[in-house]
Amino acid sequence: GSGNDLDHGIDYEGIVELYHDLCPKMAKVEKLIGKRRGFVRARFLEHGIEKITTVLRLSGESDFLNGKNDRLFKADLEWIMRPENFIKILEGKYGNRERRVESQEERINRLAGV
C-alpha cells in the first residue's frame, strides 16, 4: 500500500463525494484534513461505510440540518461526523416529523394510541 495501511483503506474522497451528493445544500468540503479527517476515520471504524451513507442521506433530507430552524444553523460534514451528532442523526432525531402542526383531534388520537 502507499501509506494506505495507516488509514485502514478508508476512501476519504469517496466519503466527501457521498457528502456532496447526499447533502447538496451544505457547505462544500475542499480538503479533508486534521480534525475532520479524524472524525471521519473514527466513524468509519465504528460504524462502517453503510452507516455513514445512511447518516449522510438522513442529513441531506433533514430540513433542520439544512438551515430550516430558528437559529439559522446549518450542518456540515465535520458537524455530522462528530460522535454525538452522528448517533443522533442515525436515531432519527433530526427527521422532519414536525413538518406540519397536528390538529387537536390527531393529537388526542395519537396520545390515546388510536
Phi, psi and omega in degrees: 000160180256068181078002181286338183300324179294330186260015174056031178065026181283128179269084183299317181298322178297320180292320177297319178297317177302314180301313180296323180289316188270340180234059188297338183275348183272167182300136178289150177258122177278307182221138178263093183230165173057231187301316180302314181298320178298318178298315181297316180300314182298316180293323179297314182291327181281319193240337181084171188289330181297314181293322177299317179299315179301313182295320179294321179295314179298322180295317180294331181274345186280117177303315183302312184289345178260017171105357178274075178205162188287350179262001184054031178280138173228131181287165171216180186301317182298316180299314182299323185276355175293139190305315184290325179289318181305312181294318180299318180296315181300325181278000177083016183294340182249021177292172187262033186291341179270021186301320179234153181283131180278149179285164180299322179297316179297321181295315180298316178299317182295314182292331179278352179076025180286000000 
